[in-house]
């Protein structure tokens, strides 16, 4: 089953070694360019610039209910003055095919309205019987608060187009995304992304978060290319948070995602 799943994943995307988003943005259509939380390290690291306390989070995602094909993630952010340093790690695949990405990001908050970031990532790809390779890539991100309700953002991944050389059929994408988030009220947040991957189609994503009460939120979303449906919820209690998301693929089924975080 895991080989079938991996075949469909590579068939529907033109690139590999992409970072999987955190469960909050995943539940909202995998759209997170304009979000602000610790999982922004997986989507657009400019979003960590507004953090006030150190935060640590862990996540686990099982792909299409397969026992072996999964993603494990860990993120940690440390704010100081108007600067934030973030560390992240992601492991995806199974014994015969494994991707690992470790990154360090720096984000700066300019007067509360503008946030800029840069991230350096170390990628490792291992394929059984074909060997393994490593490379370094760079990402850059921006978020801008237009007013109290509207944020706009952009993110550029791998502008130097670094690529694995010896593993045929693998490459690291150059991707550009634009997004916005709009707060309709203290209960409703709407978010959307438009992403373009070089030599691939444009993907449009949209999602919504609705806070039933202060500590409990429902989330849902859609993405267009390929078409996927998403849903989930979040629970915040004092400094602890639990986020759950699930995505649905037309051919392969459901992928659950679970994360815990603690704010120091």
HELIX and SHEET records of a PDB file:
HELIX    1   1 UNK A    2  UNK A   11  1                                  10    
HELIX    2   2 UNK A   23  UNK A   27  1                                   5    
HELIX    3   3 UNK A   38  UNK A   42  5                                   5    
HELIX    4   4 UNK A   45  UNK A   50  5                                   6    
SHEET    1   A15 UNK A  55  UNK A  62  0                                        
SHEET    2   A15 UNK A  70  UNK A  80 -1                                        
SHEET    3   A15 UNK A  83  UNK A  94 -1                                        
SHEET    4   A15 UNK A  97  UNK A 110 -1                                        
SHEET    5   A15 UNK A 114  UNK A 127 -1                                        
SHEET    6   A15 UNK A 131  UNK A 145 -1                                        
SHEET    7   A15 UNK A 150  UNK A 157 -1                                        
SHEET    8   A15 UNK A 175  UNK A 183 -1                                        
SHEET    9   A15 UNK A 188  UNK A 197 -1                                        
SHEET   10   A15 UNK A 202  UNK A 213 -1                                        
SHEET   11   A15 UNK A 216  UNK A 224 -1                                        
SHEET   12   A15 UNK A 227  UNK A 237 -1                                        
SHEET   13   A15 UNK A 240  UNK A 249 -1                                        
SHEET   14   A15 UNK A 253  UNK A 263 -1                                        
SHEET   15   A15 UNK A  55  UNK A  62 -1                                        
END                                                                             
